[in-house]
Every structure is written in structure tokens, then in C-alpha cells.
């Protein structure tokens, strides 16, 4: 069957339109509904990098409230902070803060948590969001069961990468309004407090490998806007090996952290560029917006994103204002919550190697990262070689972990700046990389962390690529999506790194399933016969012989807007059209704890999708090309598959899935609350003992029960947040 694919304007036309206005102007007239605002110039590399545990608060746990549990109280609220360095700009943000922290003490990415493997964390989340969102809000995408009065100020907190009971997973229907007066269909009070009153406190066992995770909003209909507004921060699980790797030096090596680097792209509002953004009601913007506040598209650009054939620009399509957009790409890069920061690093042979934990927290932008030399004659910009490309900085880079924890052995990404394989540090939204960077070969001077990934990835559109050389972009200033941050090598005041002994990383404590080459399909296959019992990491798993066949799809919503969908390889039985299914359609992905499955996921769209799995980790086995336009549920292969990239050979929970490719993953379904640690009640449900006196029982999902399904409610979805909510997300049902 024919598959709908995104139809962008031809690149030359887009570039021509962009060059006609340059930075600091609008591409189209916002009053007529065709605008993409562009941030004003903001100086690059003018402020130091903010570090977790130093400038970004790491919460201190209450260790006495509950026996054997680290306890926190966290509130989601609104505040203002200067995150651009521009004088007089205090950007309005959402964020988390711990109890006892005043609003003036709140900061971007604040309320991070460092947990210890094996020590549970319990959190009470409070909602103090304003009634009206600080980002233009579209209520036309699917938000069933949400009262109009609570459309915009709901929260549901997801620990991204956590092996947690479903009732603490923070799924899309686990939302609650300020004060908890209105709740989503999956909200359940289940965990007793000290006086045996049931609460909706979140409970994280932390019985998983050490890793960088993050917690962020996941409420249905508001994830893309609330995460962009600031409801996201780090959550790190450490173990004894982390202590060895990172040491206990003062500064960013405390807590076994290394240096966490969180990357985001945003747009900052300038009234001279889009004066209508603050016009209300009916203008689609934000009443009371100030210069430097966050800007987000509020018009569906018919010149950028395709509409259904019967609802196109020539026929005067009537779209809601504000309107959900297909993707959001900011024009200004942030690291650790501030625009274009710098960091001083040492280049001594015993002090020049640093551990960085990277997180791509952009809504939709992929990042293809490298380290390049700064041009001494054009400060703030990369030095270009005779081929017109940035000159690599002579750094050595090794990767030791992913979002699934440590790799089984280290992988060299760059040798003296030369990549070891194609796109060695390509991160889709939500992907993480734990890396070592050695600056000891670099002379004193500046090195730029550089990004050249296309947006959207991989085809790209010049409209979303900002760099010096494009008309109107000023040297040393944003907008710029290629230069992210600056390293000042050999600069005074550098916190010294250390000399790592790489053989230490040859056998990291995070085993993987056995694999062998697959001569039939290409790539890898598991080294066990399907249907067998597998003893792995001290536990017994059943290898399910049936393969899940799944698809990634594009279609159009009721307004004719482009939307993305997850489906199976069987036509939707409700509509009879296409393979894609809405989130609210009956679940098709059901897993049992302590099993291993194989999933084939066929990408029928024009984009790469970073697919994120709640509940479990996966191993990439292969990516195999097929004929998209002839896919009828059974693939016609066009070649053998290839195995994972060298730095994908460990556990993953967010996987890049490329257009026209079937990505095959092995799924390890661990029990988030094993019976050895959490005894079962008479119905076989896990229980939690609180202070030795009270017992909380993990219930089955009431939302699934209303559908006639008994089980635990998780989800899997694309982590391009605009795709996730519109509607590239499906239920994932777990069971004993």
C-alpha cells in the first residue's frame, strides 16, 4: 500500500525564503498565520557552565521519614530566571524544586536527585502550576477525560529509564491537577504514609544498573509544552564502580557524577520579531509575555508541514489557533539550562581527561556531536578547513555507557579528533552517552562542542539549521544550532580532570545477553534457541518464540494536520485504513515479567524516530532495509541487516529507528518489584512495607480494568515530543 511521506518545500525555496529575511526577522507574517519567530542575537560563551551539585541543586534526602528509604518532597511551579545572559531578561520557566527552597532559589534543571543502587526513593510530588500554561496550548489533540478547567495545569512525573512499578511510572493518564482535586484515569492512592493513610507518592526501587536518568512531565496533551517549559531534571543512580570511575574530588566529581551535560534548543521571544505573541485573546500567543520569554510555534505552518490533500493551504484550511505542530526546532542551544556556556578544562597528561554524561533533552532535534577548533580570528565560531568544514580538535573520546548503563567494554569514538566510525556521537532526543574526553593533546585555546545533525533527521530542512555564514547570523552570537558550548583548554581556574586507565573499562558491571552473527538476516541474533529458558544475571527468563511485528506510521488528524502513529503489521481493524493505531485503541503490546522477546519495528515514515520503552531495556540486534511503498504487512527486503553501532552494543531504552528500515531489538522484561524483595499478597500483587508497620499493595491499572484488561500500565513511544502526543504512543501492558 502507498505510505504518506512528509512533503517539505524544496530546499532551494526554503533557503531563499530564509535568506530574504535573515536572523532577527520573521519568515512569514504572523498575523496571517504563517510565521516562524527567530530569537534575537544572544552572545555566545559569555557565562560559565552551571554544574549539577554546585549551581544546579541536588536535593538532600530525608533518611528518617521512612525506614530504609530516601524521601523527598518536590513541587512543580513557575518562576523567572536569566538563562540567556542578556541584561534585563528573566525568562519565565516551569521547574521542580524541593521542599524548603524558595521561588527565588529555584533554577533551571533544579531538584536533581542522586540515588544509590539498592536504596529505594520515595517522592511526594506537588503541583503548583498556574491555570494558564506559559506556552501556547492546543486543546484539540487527544486528551479524553480531562475537564476543560484542568486542561493546562496537570502534571504526571515520569522517571525516564526507571525500572519502577507501573503506578509510579508517571504514564500519560497518571496526571493530577493542583491540590489533586482532579485526577487522571490511572491515578491511584496506594502507598501508606506514617499514619497508614494511602498516598499517591511515587516509589522507585533503584534495583537496576547505575545510570543517568531524568524525570520529566508526561501528562497526556501537555508533555511537549511542559517539558519544553522546564519540567525536567536529572536523576542519577550510582554504585561502587561509579565511585572508582569518578573519584571523590571536589566539584563535579562529587557524588560519583562526572559532569552531567543536558542539551536543549529553545526560542526566546522578541516583540520586535513577533509582536502578536503577547496579543490575546484569540491571537494564539501568551498574555503578559516579556522579552526573553520562551517562544513556541502557535500556528500550524502549511508552508512547512504537509496537510491532508483535502485540507491544504490553497483551499483555506481552517486550523485551530494555537495549533499543535509536527515538530519543534529551536534556534538557540542551551547546556545545563543556560545559553552557550563555557567550561575551563585542563590539558595535563594526568589531569586532562574528564567524564561527561550527555543527555539530549531537545523536543525533536537530533545532535551529531564532535569537538572542533575555535577560529582565533573569529571568536566563538569554528575554524574552517580548505574543504569548508570545521577543523577537528585533537581530543580522544571514549564511550563507557548509554542510557541503559555501562557498556560491556569501552568504545573509542574519536582518536585525536578523527571519528572511529560514522556518526559516533549521534544522540536522538532522550538518548544519553557516558563518555571520557581527553584534552591532553590540545594546546591552550578554545574547543567548541559542535552539532551538524539535520533537522528533522535525517533529511533535514535548511530552515532549522542556524550557523554563522547564513545571512543575518552574527559571529559570536546566536541564533546558532551548531555551536553548543565552549571548552577553554588550559585556562586558569580549571577543575582538574584525572588520568583514566582504560583497561579498567574492559569488563564493566552490566552484562548483556549472548549474541551471535545472523547469517540469514544480517546483524545479530540471540545465542539461545527460541522457547528456551535463559539464566541471565542470576535470574531465569523465558525466551518467547513469537516475534512482535510493529510499524511506525504517518497519517493525518481530523484537522488534516500531519500526525505520527505506532501500529502493528495488520491494518487498523477500527478504521480499516493504514497500520497506525491511536493511543486509545485497544492495547496490542502485552509482555510478561521475566521473559525475553524479539520486536521487529518497521519505519514507514520519512523521519528517524527515537523510540523509548518504558519498563524494560532492549538490545539492538540489526537494522535491515525494506521497500516502504510495497509494505503490506510483510516486508520485501532490499539487503541484509547490519548490527548495532559499536556504542549500541549494551542496553538501550531509547533507540534510533531510521526511515525504510526494520529495527530488530531483543527485549528483556525484568520484574520491577521482584518477589525476593517485595512479597506478594493473596492475589499475587507486590507489596511494600512502610516502617515495618503498614503495607501498600501495587494495584492493577484501573484504566486497563475499565477496558476489561488486568495488568500493569506502561507505554512505549517516540521521544520526539510532538510525535509522542500526536499520537505516536501506545500502551504497553505488563503482567506477572
C-alpha positions in Angstrom: 0.0 0.0 0.0 1.2 3.6 -0.5 2.5 5.3 2.5 2.2 9.0 3.1 5.5 10.8 3.5 6.3 14.3 4.6 6.5 16.8 1.7 8.7 19.7 2.6 9.2 22.6 0.3 12.2 22.1 -1.9 15.4 23.1 -0.1 16.3 25.9 -2.5 13.0 27.6 -2.0 13.3 27.3 1.8 16.8 28.7 1.8 15.7 31.6 -0.5 12.9 32.5 1.8 15.1 32.3 4.8 17.9 34.5 3.3 15.3 37.0 2.3 14.7 37.9 6.0 17.8 36.6 7.8 18.0 36.3 11.6 16.1 38.8 13.6 13.1 38.8 11.2 10.1 36.6 10.5 9.9 34.2 7.6 6.2 34.9 7.2 3.6 37.3 8.5 2.5 36.1 11.9 -0.8 38.0 11.7 -1.8 35.8 8.7 -0.7 32.7 10.5 2.5 32.0 8.7 5.4 32.8 11.0 8.4 31.1 12.5 9.8 33.6 15.0 13.6 33.8 15.4 15.4 34.6 18.6 17.3 37.9 18.8 21.1 37.8 18.9 22.5 36.4 22.2 26.2 36.5 22.9 27.8 33.0 22.9 30.3 31.7 25.5 29.8 34.6 27.9 28.7 32.7 31.0 30.3 29.6 32.7 28.7 26.2 32.6 26.5 25.5 35.6 27.3 22.2 37.3 24.9 19.8 39.0 25.6 19.8 42.7 27.2 23.2 42.5 25.0 25.7 40.7 22.1 23.3 40.0 20.6 22.0 43.2 20.9 18.3 44.0 18.2 17.5 46.7 19.3 16.1 50.0 17.1 13.2 51.1 15.2 12.8 54.3 16.5 9.5 55.6 14.4 9.3 58.7 10.8 9.8 57.4 10.6 6.1 56.3 12.8 3.2 57.2 15.4 2.3 54.5 14.0 4.8 52.0 15.4 8.2 50.8 12.3 10.5 51.0 11.8 13.8 49.0 9.1 16.3 48.5 9.1 18.1 45.2 6.9 20.8 43.8 6.3 21.7 40.1 5.9 25.5 39.8 6.7 28.6 37.8 9.5 31.1 38.2 11.7 33.5 36.3 15.5 33.3 35.8 18.0 34.9 33.5 19.2 31.9 31.4 20.4 33.9 28.4 22.9 36.3 30.0 21.1 39.2 28.2 20.7 42.2 30.6 17.1 42.6 31.9 15.9 39.3 30.6 14.3 37.0 33.1 12.8 34.1 31.3 9.6 32.6 32.6 10.0 28.9 33.2 8.5 25.8 34.8 10.6 23.8 37.1 10.9 21.4 40.0 12.0 22.5 43.5 12.5 20.7 46.8 10.6 21.5 49.9 12.1 24.4 51.7 13.5 26.1 48.6 12.0 29.5 48.0 10.9 30.5 44.5 13.9 32.9 44.3 16.2 29.9 44.9 14.6 27.9 42.1 16.7 27.4 39.0 16.5 25.7 35.6 17.0 21.9 35.9 16.8 22.3 39.7 15.8 19.5 42.1 18.1 16.8 40.6 18.4 13.6 42.6 21.3 11.3 43.1 20.2 7.8 44.3 22.2 4.8 45.3 21.6 1.4 43.7 19.6 -0.7 46.0 18.3 2.1 48.2 14.6 2.9 47.3 13.5 6.5 46.8 10.0 7.8 47.7 8.8 11.1 46.4 5.7 13.2 47.1 5.1 15.4 44.1 3.1 18.6 44.5 1.5 20.6 41.6 1.7 24.4 41.8 1.4 25.3 38.2 -0.7 28.3 37.0 -4.1 27.8 35.5 -2.9 29.0 32.1 0.2 27.5 30.5 3.2 29.7 29.8 3.5 28.0 26.3 0.7 28.3 23.7 -1.7 25.5 24.4 -3.7 23.5 21.9 -6.5 21.5 23.4 -7.6 19.8 20.2 -5.2 16.9 20.4 -6.5 13.8 22.2 -7.0 14.4 25.9 -10.0 12.3 26.8 -11.4 12.5 30.3 -9.7 15.8 31.0 -12.1 18.6 32.3 -11.7 21.9 30.5 -10.7 23.7 33.7 -7.8 21.3 34.2 -6.5 21.1 30.6 -3.4 23.2 31.1 -2.1 22.7 34.6 -1.8 19.0 35.0 1.3 17.0 35.8 2.4 13.4 35.7 6.0 12.7 36.6 7.9 10.0 34.6 11.3 8.6 35.7 12.7 8.2 32.3 14.7 4.9 32.3 13.5 3.7 35.7 12.6 0.1 36.5 9.6 1.1 38.6 6.1 -0.2 39.4 3.6 1.0 36.9 1.8 3.1 39.5 5.0 5.2 39.9 5.9 5.3 36.2 4.1 8.6 35.6 2.2 7.5 32.5 0.1 9.8 30.4 -3.1 9.2 32.4 -1.4 9.4 35.8 -1.9 13.1 35.9 -3.3 15.3 38.7 -4.3 18.9 39.0 -3.1 21.4 41.6 -4.2 20.1 45.0 -5.1 16.8 43.4 -8.8 17.8 43.1 -9.0 16.3 39.6 -7.1 13.1 38.6 -6.5 11.1 35.5 -7.9 7.6 34.9 -4.7 5.9 36.1 -4.2 7.9 39.3 -4.3 5.6 42.4 -3.6 6.1 46.1 -1.8 3.0 47.2 1.3 3.7 49.4 0.7 4.3 53.1 2.3 7.2 54.9 3.4 7.1 58.6 -0.1 7.1 59.8 -1.4 4.5 57.4 -3.2 6.9 55.1 -2.9 5.9 51.5 -1.0 8.3 49.2 0.0 8.7 45.6 3.6 9.0 46.5 6.0 7.7 43.8 8.2 4.7 44.7 11.4 4.0 42.9 13.2 0.7 43.9 16.5 1.6 42.2 17.3 -2.1 41.7 18.9 -1.6 38.3 22.3 -0.8 36.8 23.9 2.5 37.6 22.9 5.1 35.0 21.9 8.7 34.2 18.2 9.0 34.0 15.9 12.0 34.2 12.4 12.8 35.4 10.1 14.9 33.4 6.4 15.6 32.8 4.4 13.0 30.9 0.8 14.2 31.3 -1.3 13.4 28.2 -1.6 16.5 26.0 1.0 18.6 27.8 4.2 16.7 27.7 5.7 18.7 24.7 4.9 22.1 26.2 5.6 21.4 29.9 8.9 19.6 29.3 9.9 22.5 26.9 8.9 25.0 29.6 11.3 23.3 32.1 9.7 20.4 33.9 12.7 18.1 33.5 15.9 17.4 35.5 18.4 14.7 36.2 18.1 11.5 38.3 21.3 9.6 38.7 21.7 6.1 40.1 25.3 5.4 41.2 27.1 2.4 42.5 30.6 1.5 43.8 32.0 1.3 40.3 30.9 4.9 39.8 32.9 5.9 42.8 36.0 4.3 41.3 35.4 5.9 37.9 34.6 9.5 39.0 36.5 9.6 42.3 35.6 11.9 45.1 37.3 15.1 44.0 35.6 18.4 45.0 33.2 19.9 42.5 31.6 17.9 39.7 33.3 14.7 40.7 31.5 14.6 44.0 28.6 12.1 44.2 30.2 9.9 41.5 28.7 12.2 39.0 31.3 13.1 36.5 29.9 16.2 34.8 26.3 15.9 33.6 25.6 17.9 30.4 22.0 18.4 29.4 21.4 19.9 25.9 18.2 21.7 24.8 17.2 24.0 22.0 14.8 26.9 22.6 13.5 30.1 21.0 13.4 33.3 23.0 10.7 35.9 22.3 11.4 39.4 21.0 8.4 41.6 20.5 10.1 43.3 17.5 10.1 40.0 15.7 6.6 38.6 16.6 4.5 41.4 18.2 1.4 39.2 18.1 2.8 36.6 20.5 1.6 38.5 23.5 -1.8 39.5 21.9 -4.8 37.8 23.5 -7.4 36.6 23.4 -7.6 34.8 20.1 -4.1 35.6 18.9 -2.7 32.2 19.9 0.1 33.7 22.0 0.7 34.3 25.7 -0.8 37.2 27.6 1.8 39.0 29.6 4.8 37.6 27.8 8.0 39.6 28.3 11.1 39.9 26.1 13.3 36.8 26.6 10.3 34.5 27.5 10.1 31.2 25.7 8.6 31.2 22.3 6.9 28.1 20.8 5.1 27.8 17.5 1.4 28.5 17.8 0.4 28.4 14.2 0.5 25.2 12.0 2.7 26.3 9.2 1.2 25.0 5.9 4.4 26.0 4.1 6.4 23.7 6.4 4.3 20.7 7.3 2.0 18.9 5.0 -1.8 18.9 5.3 -4.1 16.3 4.0 -4.9 16.7 0.3 -8.4 17.9 1.1 -7.3 20.4 3.6 -4.5 22.4 2.1 -3.4 26.0 2.0 -4.9 26.7 -1.4 -8.3 25.6 -0.1 -8.1 27.8 3.0 -7.7 25.1 5.7 -9.3 26.1 9.0 -6.9 25.1 11.7 -7.1 25.8 15.4 -5.0 28.6 16.9 -2.9 27.7 18.9 -2.2 24.6 16.9 0.0 21.6 17.6 2.9 21.4 15.2 4.6 18.3 13.7 7.9 19.1 15.4 9.6 21.9 17.3 13.1 23.0 16.5 14.6 25.8 18.5 17.3 28.2 17.1 19.3 28.7 20.3 21.2 26.0 22.1 21.4 25.5 25.9 23.7 23.4 28.0 22.7 22.8 31.7 19.9 25.3 31.4 21.9 28.3 30.1 22.6 29.6 26.6 26.0 28.8 25.1 28.1 28.4 28.2 31.9 27.8 28.5 33.9 25.5 30.7 37.6 25.6 31.7 39.4 22.3 31.4 43.0 21.2 32.0 45.2 19.6 29.3 47.8 17.9 31.5 48.6 14.2 30.9 47.3 13.4 34.4 44.6 16.0 34.7 43.2 16.4 31.2 40.6 13.6 31.0 37.0 14.3 32.0 33.9 12.1 32.4 30.8 13.7 30.8 27.3 12.3 31.0 25.4 13.7 28.0 21.6 14.0 27.7 19.8 15.2 24.6 16.8 16.8 26.2 15.6 18.6 23.0 11.9 18.2 22.0 12.8 17.0 18.4 16.3 17.9 17.4 18.9 15.1 16.9 22.5 16.1 17.9 25.5 14.8 16.0 28.3 15.9 18.2 32.0 16.5 17.7 34.9 18.6 19.1 36.3 21.3 16.8 38.8 24.1 17.0 37.6 27.7 17.5 38.8 30.2 14.9 41.2 32.6 16.7 40.3 35.3 14.2 36.5 34.8 14.5 35.9 34.2 18.2 33.0 31.9 19.0 33.0 30.2 15.6 34.6 27.0 14.4 37.9 27.2 12.4 37.1 26.0 8.8 39.5 24.0 6.7 40.1 24.2 3.0 37.1 21.9 2.5 34.8 24.4 4.3 34.3 22.0 7.2 35.2 22.6 10.8 38.7 21.5 11.8 38.7 18.8 14.4 40.2 19.4 17.8 42.8 16.7 18.8 40.8 15.1 21.5 40.4 11.4 22.3 36.9 10.3 23.2 35.7 7.0 24.6 32.2 6.0 25.4 31.7 3.8 28.5 27.9 3.9 28.8 24.5 4.6 27.3 21.1 5.4 28.8 21.0 1.7 29.8 24.1 2.0 32.0 27.7 0.9 31.4 28.7 -0.7 28.1 30.3 -4.1 28.5 33.6 -2.6 27.3 34.6 0.9 26.3 34.4 2.1 22.7 36.7 4.7 21.2 34.6 7.4 19.4 37.4 9.9 18.3 41.1 9.4 18.1 42.9 12.8 18.0 39.6 14.2 16.7 39.1 11.7 13.9 35.9 9.7 14.2 36.3 6.0 14.6 33.1 5.2 12.7 30.2 7.1 11.1 28.3 9.5 13.4 30.0 8.1 16.6 28.2 10.6 18.9 24.7 10.9 17.3 22.1 11.3 20.0 18.4 11.3 19.3 16.1 13.1 21.8 16.3 11.3 25.2 19.4 9.4 24.3 22.4 9.6 26.7 26.1 8.9 26.4 28.6 8.4 29.2 31.9 9.5 27.7 35.6 10.2 28.6 37.2 13.2 26.9 40.9 13.6 26.9 42.1 17.2 26.2 45.8 16.5 27.0 46.8 16.6 23.3 45.1 20.0 22.8 47.2 23.2 23.0 45.9 26.0 25.1 43.0 27.6 23.4 39.3 27.1 22.8 37.4 23.9 21.6 33.8 24.0 20.6 31.3 21.3 21.1 29.7 21.2 17.6 26.5 19.7 16.2 25.8 19.2 12.5 22.7 16.9 12.6 20.0 17.7 10.1 16.6 18.8 11.4 14.4 16.9 11.0 16.7 14.0 10.9 18.0 12.6 8.6 16.6 14.5 5.5 16.7 18.0 7.1 15.3 21.4 6.2 17.6 24.4 5.9 15.0 26.5 7.8 16.0 24.8 11.0 19.8 25.0 10.6 21.4 28.1 12.1 25.1 29.0 11.9 27.5 31.8 11.1 27.6 32.1 7.3 23.9 32.3 6.9 22.8 35.9 6.2 21.9 37.7 9.4 23.6 35.4 11.8 26.3 37.4 13.7 29.6 35.9 14.6 29.9 35.0 18.3 26.1 35.2 18.7 23.1 33.0 18.4 20.8 32.1 16.8 23.1 29.1 16.2 22.3 25.4 16.4 25.7 24.1 15.5 27.8 25.6 18.3 26.6 24.3 21.7 29.3 25.1 24.3 33.0 26.1 24.6 35.8 24.3 26.4 38.6 26.7 27.4 41.6 24.4 27.3 44.4 25.2 29.8 42.5 28.2 31.2 43.1 29.4 34.7 40.7 28.1 37.3 40.1 24.7 35.5 38.9 22.0 37.9 41.5 19.2 37.1 40.3 16.0 35.5 42.2 12.8 36.0 44.2 10.2 34.2 41.9 7.2 33.5 43.3 3.7 33.0 41.3 2.4 30.1 41.7 -1.3 30.8 39.6 -0.6 33.9 36.6 -0.3 31.5 37.1 -3.6 29.6 34.7 -5.5 31.9 32.1 -3.1 33.2 29.5 -4.5 35.7 26.5 -4.5 33.3 26.2 -7.9 31.5 24.3 -8.3 28.2 22.5 -11.2 26.6 24.6 -13.6 24.5 24.5 -12.9 20.7 25.9 -14.5 17.6 26.1 -13.3 13.9 22.8 -13.9 12.0 23.8 -15.3 8.6 20.2 -15.3 7.4 19.1 -11.8 8.2 22.3 -10.0 8.8 23.4 -8.3 12.1 23.0 -10.3 15.3 20.7 -12.9 16.8 20.4 -14.1 20.4 22.6 -17.0 21.3 19.7 -19.1 22.7 17.1 -21.2 20.9 13.6 -19.5 20.9 11.4 -21.0 23.6 14.3 -21.9 25.8 14.9 -20.9 29.4 17.7 -18.4 29.8 19.7 -17.9 33.0 20.8 -14.3 33.0 22.4 -12.2 35.7 21.2 -14.5 38.4 17.6 -14.8 37.2 15.6 -17.1 35.0 13.9 -15.8 31.9 11.7 -17.5 29.3 12.6 -16.7 25.7 9.2 -16.1 24.0 9.4 -17.7 20.4 6.8 -15.3 18.8 8.2 -12.1 17.3 6.2 -8.8 17.7 5.7 -7.2 14.3 5.2 -3.4 14.7 5.2 -0.3 12.5 5.9 3.4 12.7 3.4 5.4 10.5 2.4 8.9 9.3 -1.2 9.9 8.7 -3.5 13.0 9.2 -5.7 14.0 12.1 -9.3 15.4 11.9 -7.9 18.9 11.0 -5.8 17.5 8.2 -2.6 18.0 10.2 0.3 15.6 9.9 0.4 13.1 12.8 2.5 10.1 13.6 1.3 6.7 14.8 2.5 3.4 16.2 0.8 0.2 14.9 1.2 -3.4 14.0 1.7 -5.0 10.6 -2.1 -5.6 10.4 -4.5 -2.9 9.1 -6.3 -0.9 11.8 -9.4 -3.0 12.5 -11.3 0.1 13.6 -10.7 2.3 10.6 -9.6 -0.3 8.0 -7.1 2.3 6.8 -3.3 2.1 7.5 -1.4 0.3 10.1 -1.3 3.1 12.6 -3.4 3.0 15.8 -4.4 5.7 18.2 -3.2 5.6 21.8 -6.7 4.9 23.0 -7.2 1.9 20.7 -7.1 -1.5 22.5 -3.5 -2.5 23.5 -1.6 -4.8 21.2 1.8 -5.0 23.1 1.5 -7.3 26.1 4.5 -8.6 28.0 5.1 -10.9 30.9 7.7 -10.2 33.5 10.9 -12.4 33.4 10.6 -13.0 29.7 12.7 -12.2 26.6 11.0 -11.1 23.3 12.1 -10.1 19.8 10.4 -7.0 18.3 10.7 -6.0 14.6 9.8 -2.4 14.2 9.3 -1.1 10.6 9.7 2.6 10.0 7.3 3.6 7.2 7.8 7.4 7.7 10.4 9.9 6.4 11.9 10.6 9.8 14.2 8.8 12.2 12.3 8.2 15.4 14.0 7.8 18.8 11.6 5.1 20.2 11.6 5.0 24.0 10.5 1.9 26.0 9.1 2.3 29.5 9.5 -0.7 31.9 12.3 -2.5 30.0 15.7 -2.2 28.3 16.5 -3.6 24.9 19.5 -4.7 22.8 19.8 -3.6 19.2 20.3 -6.7 17.0 20.0 -5.3 13.5 18.7 -2.7 11.1 17.5 -4.1 7.8 16.3 -2.1 4.7 13.0 -2.9 3.0 10.7 -1.4 0.3 8.4 1.0 2.1 5.9 1.6 -0.7 5.4 -2.1 -1.2 4.9 -3.0 2.5 1.6 -4.8 3.0 2.4 -6.2 6.4 5.2 -8.5 5.0 8.5 -6.8 4.2 10.3 -7.1 0.8 13.9 -6.9 1.9 16.4 -4.9 -0.2 19.5 -6.2 1.6 20.9 -7.9 4.7 20.7 -6.1 8.0 23.6 -4.6 9.8 24.3 -4.9 13.5 24.4 -2.2 16.1 26.9 0.6 16.1 29.9 -0.2 18.4 28.5 2.1 21.1 25.0 0.5 20.9 26.2 -3.0 22.0 24.9 -2.5 25.5 21.5 -1.9 26.9 19.3 0.8 25.5 15.9 2.2 26.3 15.8 4.8 23.6 16.7 3.5 20.1 17.1 5.4 16.8 14.9 3.9 14.1 15.7 5.1 10.6 13.3 5.5 7.6 12.8 2.5 5.3 14.5 0.3 7.9 13.3 -2.5 10.2 15.0 -2.2 13.6 15.1 -5.5 15.5 15.6 -5.4 19.3 15.8 -8.0 22.0 13.5 -7.1 24.9 14.4 -8.0 28.4 11.3 -7.7 30.6 12.5 -7.6 34.2 10.2 -7.6 37.1 10.3 -4.1 38.6 9.4 -5.5 42.0 10.9 -9.0 42.4 9.2 -11.3 44.9 12.5 -11.7 46.8 12.4 -8.1 47.8 8.6 -7.3 47.6 6.4 -10.1 48.9 3.1 -10.9 47.2 -0.4 -10.5 48.7 -3.1 -13.2 48.3 -3.7 -12.0 44.8 -0.1 -12.2 43.8 0.4 -8.4 43.8 3.7 -6.9 45.0 3.6 -5.2 48.4 5.7 -2.6 50.1 6.3 -2.5 53.8 6.4 1.0 55.3 8.3 1.5 58.6 7.6 -2.2 59.4 4.0 -1.4 60.4 2.0 -0.7 57.2 1.7 -2.4 53.9 1.0 -0.9 50.5 -0.1 -3.2 47.6 0.6 -2.3 44.0 -2.9 -2.4 42.3 -3.6 -3.3 38.7 -4.3 -0.4 36.4 -7.9 1.0 36.8 -7.8 2.4 33.3 -6.9 -1.0 31.9 -9.5 -2.7 34.1 -12.2 -0.4 32.7 -11.2 -1.9 29.3 -11.5 -5.4 30.5 -7.8 -5.9 30.8 -5.9 -7.0 34.0 -2.4 -5.8 34.1 0.2 -3.0 34.7 0.0 0.1 32.5 3.2 1.3 30.8 3.7 2.9 27.4 6.3 3.0 24.5 6.5 5.9 22.2 8.6 8.2 20.0 10.6 10.7 22.1 10.2 13.5 19.6 7.7 15.0 22.0 5.4 16.5 19.3 5.2 13.0 17.8 4.5 11.3 21.1 1.5 13.4 21.8 0.1 13.4 18.3 -0.2 10.3 18.5 3.0 8.1 18.3 2.5 6.3 21.6 0.9 3.0 22.5 0.0 1.2 25.7 2.5 -1.4 27.0 0.8 -3.9 29.3 2.9 -5.8 31.8 1.9 -8.8 33.9 3.0 -11.5 36.3 
